[in-house]
């Protein structure tokens, strides 16, 4: 099964088009005001994608009103919860929205992976991301964790790999982890929140070559 890519933190037609042309299976829109990639649902809804490309909204401990509004207006096919959401909260979100719910699990040590087990039968997918320093943003920092930590781990759910990926290292990451979905944000940027269409194209090409 080939590996696919999710290009996250998109905010312009040009970068969305680059992701689609590159063969990305998913695009991501960040709905978190503290992030340099924050976008309002109305703007995300104006960014067109073909039906086969998933539209994932990224949230950090969102309330129900924001989720419902963003899903409707931005035409999301899934939401990615990147905060401290419990398994109970994830289950409630999935039941309320009726779409895919991904849960990010921050990783620094092998023990951190165990947190994923709490979401078995609750989330649709786990996103393993690098644990960021306390007081910083929960993702999009360009940090990576030791991919070898995933070796031999029995994943409780379908999963994706994130954290510090870029064109230069994604093939190595896929080779080590056997990830079937990789998620990139800062690795295809010229500055925080400023995506580069050439970097998006190169990343997608590197993924498709694996």
C-alpha positions as CSV (number, residue, x, y, z in Angstrom):
1,X,0.0,0.0,0.0
2,X,1.6,3.3,-1.0
3,X,2.2,6.1,1.4
4,X,0.1,9.3,1.0
5,X,0.6,12.8,2.2
6,X,-1.4,15.4,4.2
7,X,-0.4,19.0,3.6
8,X,-1.4,20.9,6.7
9,X,-1.9,24.6,7.5
10,X,-3.0,25.7,4.0
11,X,-4.6,29.1,3.5
12,X,-4.3,30.0,-0.2
13,X,-5.7,28.6,-3.5
14,X,-2.2,28.3,-4.9
15,X,-1.0,26.1,-2.0
16,X,-4.1,24.0,-2.0
17,X,-3.8,23.4,-5.7
18,X,-0.1,22.4,-5.3
19,X,-1.1,19.8,-2.7
20,X,-3.9,18.4,-4.9
21,X,-1.6,18.4,-8.0
22,X,1.1,16.6,-6.0
23,X,-1.3,13.8,-5.1
24,X,-1.9,14.6,-1.4
25,X,-4.7,12.5,0.0
26,X,-5.6,15.2,2.6
27,X,-5.3,18.9,3.1
28,X,-5.4,20.5,6.5
29,X,-6.8,23.8,7.8
30,X,-5.8,25.1,11.2
31,X,-8.6,26.7,13.3
32,X,-6.5,28.0,16.2
33,X,-5.9,31.7,16.7
34,X,-2.6,31.3,18.4
35,X,-1.1,29.5,15.3
36,X,0.5,31.5,12.5
37,X,-1.5,29.1,10.2
38,X,-4.9,30.1,11.6
39,X,-7.6,30.5,9.1
40,X,-11.3,31.4,9.5
41,X,-13.8,28.8,8.4
42,X,-15.3,31.1,5.8
43,X,-11.9,31.5,4.1
44,X,-11.2,27.7,4.3
45,X,-14.6,27.1,2.7
46,X,-13.6,29.1,-0.3
47,X,-10.6,26.9,-1.0
48,X,-11.8,24.2,-3.4
49,X,-10.6,20.6,-3.5
50,X,-11.8,17.6,-5.5
51,X,-14.0,15.1,-3.8
52,X,-11.3,12.4,-3.3
53,X,-9.1,14.8,-1.2
54,X,-10.0,14.8,2.5
55,X,-10.5,18.2,4.2
56,X,-9.2,18.0,7.8
57,X,-9.7,20.8,10.3
58,X,-7.1,21.1,13.0
59,X,-8.4,22.2,16.5
60,X,-7.0,22.6,20.0
61,X,-9.5,21.9,22.7
62,X,-12.4,23.4,20.7
63,X,-15.9,24.0,21.9
64,X,-18.9,22.4,20.1
65,X,-19.9,25.7,18.5
66,X,-16.6,26.2,16.8
67,X,-16.5,22.6,15.6
68,X,-20.0,22.7,14.2
69,X,-19.5,26.0,12.4
70,X,-16.1,25.0,10.9
71,X,-17.3,21.6,9.7
72,X,-20.3,23.2,8.0
73,X,-18.7,26.3,6.5
74,X,-15.3,24.8,5.6
75,X,-16.9,21.5,4.4
76,X,-14.7,19.4,6.5
77,X,-14.5,15.6,6.1
78,X,-12.7,15.1,9.3
79,X,-11.4,16.9,12.4
80,X,-8.0,16.6,14.1
81,X,-7.9,17.3,17.8
82,X,-4.5,18.5,18.9
83,X,-5.1,19.5,22.5
84,X,-5.8,17.7,25.8
85,X,-9.0,16.1,24.6
86,X,-9.8,12.9,26.6
87,X,-11.2,9.7,25.0
88,X,-14.6,10.7,26.3
89,X,-14.4,14.1,24.6
90,X,-13.2,12.5,21.4
91,X,-16.1,10.1,21.5
92,X,-18.6,12.9,22.0
93,X,-17.2,14.9,19.1
94,X,-17.4,12.0,16.8
95,X,-20.9,11.2,17.8
96,X,-22.0,14.8,17.4
97,X,-20.3,15.5,14.1
98,X,-20.6,12.1,12.4
99,X,-17.3,12.5,10.6
100,X,-13.8,11.2,11.0
101,X,-12.0,12.3,14.2
102,X,-8.2,12.1,14.4
103,X,-6.4,12.5,17.7
104,X,-2.9,13.8,18.0
105,X,-0.6,12.1,20.5
106,X,2.6,14.0,21.4
107,X,5.6,11.7,21.6
108,X,9.0,12.1,23.1
109,X,9.5,8.7,24.7
110,X,8.3,5.1,24.0
111,X,5.9,5.5,27.0
112,X,4.2,8.4,25.3
113,X,2.9,6.0,22.6
114,X,0.8,4.2,25.2
115,X,-1.6,7.2,25.3
116,X,-2.8,6.2,21.9
117,X,-4.5,3.1,23.3
118,X,-7.1,5.1,25.2
119,X,-8.6,6.2,21.9
120,X,-9.1,2.7,20.5
121,X,-12.7,2.4,19.3
122,X,-13.1,6.1,19.8
123,X,-11.0,8.0,17.3
124,X,-10.7,7.2,13.6
125,X,-7.0,7.8,13.4
126,X,-4.0,8.6,15.6
127,X,-1.5,11.2,14.6
128,X,1.9,10.7,16.3
129,X,3.6,14.2,16.6
130,X,6.6,15.4,18.4
131,X,6.0,16.6,21.9
132,X,6.7,20.4,22.0
133,X,8.1,22.3,25.0
134,X,5.6,23.4,27.6
135,X,4.1,26.8,26.8
136,X,4.6,26.5,23.1
137,X,2.3,25.6,20.3
138,X,1.2,21.9,20.3
139,X,2.4,21.4,16.7
140,X,3.8,23.0,13.6
141,X,7.1,23.7,15.4
142,X,9.3,21.6,13.0
143,X,10.3,19.3,15.8
144,X,10.7,15.5,15.3
145,X,10.8,12.6,17.6
146,X,12.9,9.4,17.4
147,X,11.0,7.5,14.7
148,X,12.6,4.2,15.9
149,X,10.3,4.5,19.0
150,X,7.5,3.2,16.7
151,X,9.4,0.0,16.0
152,X,7.4,-3.0,17.1
153,X,4.6,-0.9,18.6
154,X,1.2,-2.4,18.2
155,X,-0.9,0.5,16.9
156,X,-4.4,0.5,18.3
157,X,-5.8,2.4,15.3
158,X,-4.9,3.6,11.8
159,X,-2.2,6.2,12.2
160,X,-0.2,9.0,10.6
161,X,3.3,10.3,11.2
162,X,4.0,14.0,11.8
163,X,6.6,16.2,13.4
164,X,9.6,17.8,11.6
165,X,9.1,16.1,8.3
166,X,10.4,17.7,5.1
167,X,11.5,16.7,1.6
168,X,15.0,15.7,2.8
169,X,13.9,13.3,5.5
170,X,10.5,11.9,4.7
171,X,11.8,8.9,2.8
172,X,13.9,8.0,5.8
173,X,10.9,8.4,8.1
174,X,8.7,6.2,6.0
175,X,11.5,3.6,5.7
176,X,11.9,3.4,9.5
177,X,8.3,3.6,10.5
178,X,6.4,2.1,7.5
179,X,4.0,5.0,7.8
180,X,1.2,4.9,5.3
181,X,0.2,8.6,5.9
182,X,2.6,11.4,6.6
183,X,1.6,14.9,7.7
184,X,3.7,18.0,7.0
185,X,3.3,21.7,7.8
186,X,6.4,23.7,8.7
187,X,8.5,21.5,6.4
188,X,7.0,23.0,3.3
189,X,7.2,26.6,4.4
190,X,9.4,29.6,3.8
191,X,8.4,31.2,7.1
192,X,5.8,30.2,9.8
193,X,2.4,30.1,8.0
194,X,3.9,30.9,4.6
195,X,3.7,27.8,2.4
196,X,5.9,27.3,-0.7
197,X,4.3,25.6,-3.7
198,X,7.6,24.2,-4.9
199,X,8.3,22.7,-1.5
200,X,4.8,21.2,-1.4
201,X,5.4,19.7,-4.9
202,X,8.8,18.3,-3.9
203,X,7.5,16.8,-0.6
204,X,4.6,15.1,-2.4
205,X,7.1,13.7,-5.1
206,X,9.3,12.4,-2.3
207,X,6.4,10.6,-0.7
208,X,5.1,9.1,-3.9
209,X,8.6,7.7,-4.7
210,X,8.5,5.6,-1.4
